[in-house]
């Protein structure tokens, strides 16, 4: 018996916790969502208002409507048709629209009965009746005015008022890129005033500027130095001991980076196996490459085979020339193309390697 009561109490406690947590919502976020949903509903209503403007509702008792001296344009029959289609045309946020459409059904019917087509539905429903939104240039629960400059521009025309048009937000200015200040009235750091409506970005060499070029810098950024009135890049790689012994330096605008040498090198001057400057013991440096004896022998055999092939092709051209100079010319062009692409794919030129090995 006691155990059963304990289980009931625990279950009741869990249900209460779930109920409380489900009702803990941030008011500002809810107001924002409600305003967006209300806009969805009014936009959908305008869509169906236009959709039903070309003719009368088919299937309703329109004769009865006309007998009551009501035109189809503002009739209950047309309102029913609009409400039946409401939100159905949306490709996204359809559920959110349906949720508010149900809540707004009776207020919309009241607005429809006003018989004043000039009364904007969005303003009447979302701002004045449901109080989910604010007019433009207003924000917050009481729809306070957004900050205006002396020309009555919100945030000087260079930003947006946080929460504008909704019942949430702080009303502070969120400035566009390049602008700062309470009213977004000033250019940000590393921007300069182009005109009253535009701030331009300084050259990357500048730390503050009066114009767009590197000769209009007030100061130079790190990695740059002033030379004859202009900021120029410092070549950090021109110094010694910039990188580790097994690294090479790559200069970049305003900075530099150190990259690891190829695994075949001890030290190097650049990327890849053909930019070595020193090698491991029992390896010889040739044309920027570190070669061991086995690799040298392999390269020598490959070079001799290729040289023999090229020589054989040359002999064939001479033989063909005895019978036809035209065919010999075509053969010579073909062989030249073959040799060019064959050597292009090699890390070491066949003829350079042979010359280095035997001379």
C-alpha positions, 0 to 999 in steps of 0.5 A: 500500500505504502509503495503504491502511494509512493509511486503515485507521488513520484509520477505526480511530481514528474508530471508537474516538472514536465508541465512547468518546463514546457511552460518556461519560454523566453517571452522575447523569443515567443513574441518574435515568433508570434510576430513572424507567424502573424506576418505569415497569416496576413501575407497568406490572407492577401494572397488569397484575397487576390486569388479570389478577386476574379470571380464569385465563389462557386457553390455558395448561396450568392443569391442570398448574399446579394439579397442582403445587399452585400457584394461578393467582394466583401461577402461572408462567402468570399471570406470562407473561401479565403479562410479555407485556403489560408496558409495552404500555398506556403512551401515552408512554415506552413504549420506555424501559419496554421497555428496562428490562423486558428487563433486569429480566425475571429479577429479576422472575421471582425476586421472583415466586417468593418467594411473598410478595404483601406484598413490594413490587415497586418496593422489592425491584426498584428500590431493593434489587436493581437499586439504581436508586432510593432510598426516599423522603426519601433521595438519592444513590448510598448513599441518604443521608437528606434534611435534616430539621427538628426535626419530622422534616419534609423541608426543613421541609415547605416544599421538596423534597430535590434527588434525593429517591428517586433515586441522584443529587442533592445532597440540598440543599433546593429551597425553595418560593416564598416560603421560603429557608434551608438547611431552607427555614425562613425567609420570603424577601425581600418575604415575611412570616410568616402562620403556621408553614406559610405565608409571604405576599407583601408588597404591591408598594409594600413593600421588606420588610413585616410584613403584606399591605397597603401600610400594613404596609411596613417600607420603600417600594420604588423609585417609592413614598413613605411618606405617613402610614404607608403607601407611595403611588405617586409620580407621576413625570409631575407633574414637568417635563422627565421625557420628551423634547419629542416624548414624553408621560409615562405614570404607572404604579404604582411607575414611569413610561414615555415614549411617542412622540407621534403623527407629526402632533404636535410636542409632545403630552399623550397618545396619538393625533392628538387630543392634540397641544399644538403643531404644525408651521409652517403647521399650526393646532391645533384641539381637540388636532389639528394641521390643515394647510390642505388637511385643514381644507378637506376637513374643512369640505366633509365637515362641510357635506355632513353638516350638509346631510344632517342638515338634509334628514332633519330636513325629511323628519321635519317633512313626515312629521309632517303626515300621521302623528305616529306615523311621524314619531316612529319616523323621528325615533328612526331619524335620532337613532340614525343621527346618533349613530353617524355622529358617533361614528366621526368624530375631529372633531364636525361641528357643533364644526368648523363652529362653530369655522370660522365663529364 
